[in-house]
Amino acid sequence: MKRTFFFLAIASVIVSCDKIEKPYKVEKIVINGIDTPAFPDLENVMQKYLFEDYTGHLCTNCPEGAEILKNLKTTMGDTLIVMAVHAGVDGMVKPNPAEQGCSHGYTADYRTLAGNEYANMFSINANPLGMLNRKTIAGQRVLGRQDWAAAVNNIPRTAPTIGIQIIPQCSNNTAYIFVKSTLLADVSSALRLCVVLVENDIVSPQKNGNNSIGLIPNICDYQHNHMLRASISPIWGDVLDISQANDTTIKVYALLFAGKHWKRENCHIITYIYDDDTQEILQVEEVGGF
């Protein structure tokens, strides 16, 4: 039996939650002139993996970690999605204008409320550290950079249990993000959906202690990519009230760009669904297009 649910969230707060009764049809709504889009049929769903890179601009080993992930992403393609979270050790992530090496200092503050909560939850006590779908691998959930390649290369490739579709619709300085989640198999776990904003091509100083990757210490024009900018959903996500194969749910979020220094053309949306009991991420998708 197929069940469909529809949810609306504005400014990351759910304002309505309606179960759609038979014949399980999603009704279109209009938000500030934006229609709910028609999602295409879900086909050829691939299992994808989120790698959380806990990094910092004053972390000398973090460029090496970023290079490892760049190489892994070249191999894995779109099935590996990277999110760079500036959180962990205060001395690695906080602004420090007096730090030597670049004339304008390390003045940027790339910390986020979401990143700080993630770091506290998963005991990120060094940089760089990483998690792959928040899975426990060889007894460890949080991995040092020396273990990242093996974790990604050896993770079991399983059939996905969930499909995620994301359609952003823009109106002036607001992006309305429609997310459709579809179960491909029965799931007994409680599920949560998270939606975050990341940005690429951010140029600012970065400490570096490893010349072997072709970089030099104190990179004043370092290019930061996949940087977590904000959680669009509540930080720990919204509950998905679906459990049977072919159940679907649509949620809508509004993201305001007015007053933000993000470059819209460099921004992407990452959406992931996780098991609320184990914290393991079951599926993830990423789209750009602002």
PyMOL commands that set and color helices and strands:
alter all, ss='L'
color gray80, all
select helices_A, chain A and resi 62-79+90-93+113-121+145-154+211-213+264-266
alter helices_A, ss='H'
color red, helices_A
select strands_A, chain A and resi 4-10+13-20+30-31+34-35+49-55+80-86+129-132+143-144+162-171+174-183+191-199+202-206+219-224+227-231+238-240+248-256+267-275+281-287
alter strands_A, ss='S'
color yellow, strands_A
deselect
rebuild
show_as cartoon
